[in-house]
Amino acid sequence: LRCCNGAVAVQVEVSFVPTTVARMLTQEAGHRNVEPSAWLPQLVYDPTDARLDEFRELRKQRFTGDTMLVEGKDCIRLLLESDFPVGAVLLQPDMLEQMRPSMELRSHPGPMSVLLADIKVLEDVTGLCISAKSEMAFAMAKRRPTPETLLEALPQLADETGTESLRILALDGLTDAANVGSLLRVAVGLRATAVLCSAKCCDPFHPKAIRTAFGRGLQIPVIQGCLPTMIRELRDRWNVYTAAAVIQSGSQFLDELGAVPRRWAVVVGSEHFGVSQLVRDACEVLLKVRMAPNVDSLNVVVSAGVLLHGLGQREAPVARATHDGCSSTSADLPQSNEGLADR
């Protein structure tokens, strides 16, 4: 934008700015139907522009406190659809229309600003260069406030009727951000309710963890703290069935396990150290996955996937009342009108 005799004009490079962006900037110049000011896009051509300062040399930055970096177009879309407060968003211009619905439907704070820049500016500012250039985008966000209790983080703990599943994956001492991110993705994909992380576990909101999870970790409650204490509280106060995944003798094979309660938690540990003794002692049962002879362990992400799926398949059926007042399980009830006719 430049001023000429008091008037505001719009200067657009057609090769850089899509028609929709040009139209929005024209509206900002004084026309009607201006886009919401909270996320009105701002074009940035100059890599030295001060508006880009928080995105400079990202790999050299250390994100501490409540600030987190979200990278990639798809991860940012999931961020915008979450309840995390969003700060500045840095996109390539052709991403704007894809992000618009997520921005318009947000009922939570942010984004505070939306900056548009071409790929060359993004690379110059961030110091990053990736092969998937069409996915390159960045956003700053704030973490959720740390819950004071497990019940605050998981209100469904108070419902002990047993009709709703409660599936918790707990991570003990995992220090690799890629593993943590992959586990978050597996947890969401296999319908876990929440993820618990030990105090010494890698930050589940490390940029690499978010990136490896493809943003799925933004869609599930993640609580980090003293894991033995959290597991004991789940078991003793909230009647949650708790299991630790180990490879040592004395543990039970998953495929030999009978029905399990519909409220359960399973703990996996690092591939080197496994689940700590304090956490094992807090769990009701030690589980292991049956493997081929001479194979002593699986990748922790693979193991977690097998355990989440296996425990979910073994959940006890829900008891329901029938028309004659007797109780019946979901497995006893006919699944179609044809079944009713047969009876």
N, C-alpha and C positions, 0 to 999 in steps of 0.2 A: 504494500500500500504506500502511496506517496501523495503528498499534498500539492495541489496546483491551484493557486489563487483561492485558497480556502476550501476547495472541493476535494473529495476523496476519490481517487481513481484506483482501479485494480489492474495490476500488471501480472499477466499469467504466461508462463512458458508452456505452450500446448503440449510439447513432448513430455512434460514432466507431470502436469496436473490434469487428472481426469475431469471431464465436463462437470460431474457432480460436485467436485471440490471447487471448481471455478464458480459454480452457481452459488454455493454456500458462502464463498468469500464476497461475491457480489451482494448477497443479502446483507452481509455484515456491513457493507458500505452504505447502507441506508434504506434498502428496500424492505418490503414486508416479509412476513414469514421467516424471520431470522431463526436459525437453529438454537437450541438451548445453550445459553452462554457457558454452562458448566463444562461442556465438552466441545465447544466450537473449535474446529481444527485450525491449527496455525502452521502455515507453511514455513519451513526453515531451509534456506539455501546455503548458508554459511556455516561450515563446521566449527567456527570459533564463536558462534552465537551463544550467549550466556544461558539461554533457555535449555541448552543441551548439557550443561555442566554436570548434572547428577548422573549422566550416562557415560562420562569420559573414562576411558581405560578401565573397562569393567572388570577385566581379569585381575587387575591390581587392587581392586576394591575389596574390602572385607565388610560384609553386611552383618552388623551386630545390632543388638537391641531389638526393636520391633519392626525394623525395615527388612523387606525381602525383595529380591529381583526375580521377575518372571520373564522367561525368554521364549520366543517362538509364537507364531500367529495363533496356533490352536490352543496353546497354554494360556495365552492372554484372553482368548474368547471364554475359556472356562473360568478364568479369574473374574471377568466381567459378569459372569452368571452366578458368581458366588457371593457370600456376604462379607468378604474381606474388603476393608477400605482401600480404594485405589487412588494412587497419586498420579504422577505424570505417565503418559503412555506415548511411546515413540513408534510410529508405524510408517510403512511405505504407503504412498498415496492410494494405490489400488486396493489396499486392505480396508479402507474406510467403510465402504458400502457393506462389506461382510460383517464388520463389527457394529454397525449402526443398530441392528435390533437388540443386541446385548446391552448396548449403552442406553438405549431408550427405555428398556424394561427394568433397568436397575432401580432398586428401592433402597440401596445402601450407599454410603458416601463414595463419591468419585465417579469417574476420573476427574482429577482436579485440572488437568490440561491434556490435550491431545495434540502432539506434534507430528507433522508429516515431513518426511525427508527422503530423498532417493537413496539407493543402496550405497552409492559412493560416500555420501555424507555419513550414513550409519557406520560404515566400515572405518572411516577416518576418525570419527568421534569415539567409538567403542574400542577400537583397536582389535576388532574381531573380523575374521574373514572365514566364512563357511561355504561349503559347496551348495547347500540348499538356500540360495540367496532369496528365493521367493518366500521363504518362511521367516526371514530375519525381521524381528520386531522385539521391543522391550517394554516392560512396564515396572513401575515401582509400586509396592503395596505395603500395607501394615498388617502385622500379624493380629490374630484375634487376641483379646485379653486372656491371660492364663487363668483357667478356672480354679477356684479355691478347693473344690471337691470333685470327686468322680461323678457324683450325682448331678452337679451343675453341668458337667460336660456331657453326661449321658442320662437325661431325665427318664429314659425308658427303664433304667435300673429299678425304679420305684414300682413298675408294673410286674408283679410276680405271679400273675395268673397263669403263665406258661403258654399262652396262646400265640404270642409273638416271639419270633426268633431274635436272639441277641448273640451275635457272632463277633468275637474280638480276636484280632491278631496282635500279639505282643512281640516286640523286637528287643532282644537283650544283648547289648554290647556290640551291635553292628557299627563299624566305623567307616565303611565304604559308602559314599553318597550314592553311587550307581546302584548298589544292592538295595539300599533303603528306598530309593525311588522306584525300583522295579517291584519291590514288595508292596509299596503303596498302590501301584497300578494293579497288581494281582488282587489285593484286598478289595478294591472297588469292583474289579471284574467278577469276583466270586461272592459279591454281596455281603462283605463284612460290614458290621455296624460301626466299628471304630478301630483305631490302631493305637496301641500304647507303646511308648519307647522308654527304655531305661535312661537314667541320667547320663550315662556314658555313651549312649548311642549317638551316631552322627545326627546332626540337626536335620530333621525331616523336611525343613523348608530351606535347606541349602540350595542355591541355584541349580546345581547339578542334580540334586534329588528331584526337584520340581521338573526339570527338563527330562530326566530319565522316566519319570512317572507320566510324561505327556500331560502334566497338569492335573492328573486324577487325584493327587494328594490334596488338592484344594476342595474336593467334593466330599470329604469324609472327616469326621472328628479325629484329630490327632493329639494325644496327650503325652507329654514327656515329663517324667519325674522318677521317684523311687519305685522301681518295678516290684520288688518283693512286697512292699507295703500295699501297692495297688492290687496285686494278685491276691494277697490275703484278704483285703477288703472285699473284693469280688466274691471270694469263696465264702467267707464267714458272715458277712453282713448281707450280701445280695444273692446268696444261694446260686452262684454261677459255677458251673462245672469247669475246673481248670486243669489243663494238661501242658506238659513241657515235652518238646521234641528232643530226643537224645538218641545216641547210637549204642550206648553201653548195654551190657547184659542186665537182666532184671527189669527191663522195660517191656511193654506190651506192644505187639504188632497192631497197627491200625486195622488191618483186615480181619483181625480176631475180635475186634471191639463190637459189642452189642449196641443196642440203642442208647443214645446219650440225650440228656436234657436239651431243651430248645434254647437254653441260655448257657453258652460256653465260651471259653477263652483258651487259645493255644499259643504257647511261647516258642519262638525259634531263636537260636543263638548264632553267633558268628561261626564260620566254618572252621576256624582255628581253635577257639576256646569253647564253643558250644554254650549251652545255657548254664549260668552260674549256679553254684550250689545253693545259695540263698533263695534263688527263684525256684529251683527244683523242690526245695523243702516246702515252699509255699503252695506248690501244686498238689492236686489230689492224685494224679496219675502221670506216669512217664510213658510216652508213646514213641514208636519208631516206625519207619516205613520199610516194608519188606523190599529187599534189593537182591540182585543177582549175586551168586557166590563170588567172593574175592573183591566185591565192591563195598567199601566201608562207609561211603557217604555220598550225598547228592549236593548239588548247589543249593544254597539256602532258599533261593527264590523258587526252585523246582519243589523242594520239600514243603515249603509253605503252601504252594498251590495244591499239592496232593493232600495235605492235611486239611486245608480249608474245604476242599471239595468232599473229602471223605467224611469229615465230621458233619458237614451239612447234609450229606446223604443218610447219615445215621441218626438224625434228629428224631426223637420220639414223636409219633403222630399226635395231633391235637384232639383232645376229647371234646365231643360235641353232644348236645342233647338231641334225641330223635323225637318224632311226633308222639310217641307213647310215653315220653318222659324218661326213658332210659338213656344212659350215656353210651356213646359210641365213638370210636376213633375215626379220623378222616380216612384211614385205610379200609374201614369196614363199610363206609357209605358207598352206594353205587355212584358211578361217575357219569351216567347218562340216563335218559328216559328208557332206553332199551334195557338197562340193568334193572330198573324198577319193574318193567313189564315181566322180565324173567322171574322176578321174585313173586 
